[in-house]
Amino acid sequence: MRHAIVAMLAAALGLCTGAARADIYVVVNAGNPVQALTRKEALNLFMGRTRAFAQADFAAPFDLPRDHAVRDQFYQLLTGMGPAQVNSYWARLMFTGQTLPPQTVADEAVLAETVRRNPAAIGYLSQQPADKGLRVVLVLTSAPGPALPAAPRGGMSKVAEPHLLMGTP
């Protein structure tokens, strides 16, 4: 009987945690002409494959520290890679002199303030911003289903296809 109760509790906890949803909000300055990004466009910006928004001249991506849980979740949802894989990716690109990773800021409050003050900045937050100086351009969700664009813009998937990171069609 005791084992049955423990098994039911474990199953209930599994169902509760499986239904949990944690969104990550990709944000830009409200003055930025970009209204929405696809997951692929965000991936290209944050992984150093492009340095500009499609509708603007320059993009300045900002990142949270390596040991920040929101950073880990962001890259998992955006690229399908864990923290060690992302760090290895950047170490390889920096060693070969190809590009530099996004500039790191101390925490989400600093990231939001940096994006609010810089029209070219892009970052991500664990909660939808109330600040009118920020615009959400993409919502990455850990719930089943695709990532949600901030505005109608075409489909995108939750996890990056490996060929997107490798640069092959």
C-alpha positions, 0 to 999 in steps of 0.5 A, spaced: 500 500 500 505 504 501 508 503 495 502 504 491 501 511 494 508 513 493 507 511 486 501 515 485 505 521 488 510 521 483 506 520 477 502 526 480 508 530 480 510 528 474 504 530 470 504 537 474 511 538 472 510 536 465 504 541 464 509 547 466 510 552 461 516 557 461 516 562 456 522 566 454 521 573 451 526 576 446 525 583 446 528 589 442 527 597 443 520 599 442 524 604 437 527 599 433 523 598 426 523 590 427 516 588 429 517 580 429 523 575 428 522 568 426 526 563 431 531 562 425 532 570 425 533 570 433 538 564 432 542 567 427 543 573 431 544 570 438 549 565 435 553 570 431 551 568 424 549 575 422 550 582 425 544 585 423 536 585 423 533 584 416 529 591 417 535 595 420 543 596 419 546 593 426 544 588 431 547 588 438 545 582 442 546 582 449 546 575 454 546 573 461 552 570 465 554 563 463 551 560 470 544 564 469 538 559 469 534 563 464 540 563 459 541 556 459 533 555 458 533 560 452 539 557 448 536 550 450 529 553 447 532 557 441 538 552 439 536 545 442 543 545 445 545 545 453 550 550 456 556 546 455 554 545 448 553 553 447 559 554 451 563 550 446 560 553 440 563 560 442 569 557 444 571 555 438 568 561 434 572 565 438 579 561 438 578 561 430 577 569 430 570 568 427 566 572 431 565 574 438 559 572 443 553 577 445 555 582 450 554 579 457 550 583 462 549 582 470 542 580 470 535 581 467 534 588 470 540 590 467 539 587 460 532 590 460 535 597 461 540 596 456 535 594 451 531 600 453 536 605 452 539 602 446 535 602 439 540 596 436 539 592 442 536 585 442 535 580 449 531 576 452 527 575 459 524 570 463 517 574 464 513 578 459 516 586 460 511 591 462 516 596 460 513 600 454 520 601 452 521 594 450 517 590 444 517 583 444 519 580 438 519 572 439 516 568 444 520 561 445 516 556 449 517 550 453 510 547 452 509 542 447 508 546 440 512 551 436 515 557 438 510 563 438 511 569 433 510 576 437 506 578 430 504 574 424 510 572 420 510 565 418 512 558 422 518 556 426 519 550 430 521 550 438 528 546 437 533 548 432 535 543 426 542 541 426 543 544 419 541 551 421 547 551 426 552 548 421 550 553 415 548 547 410 541 548 407 
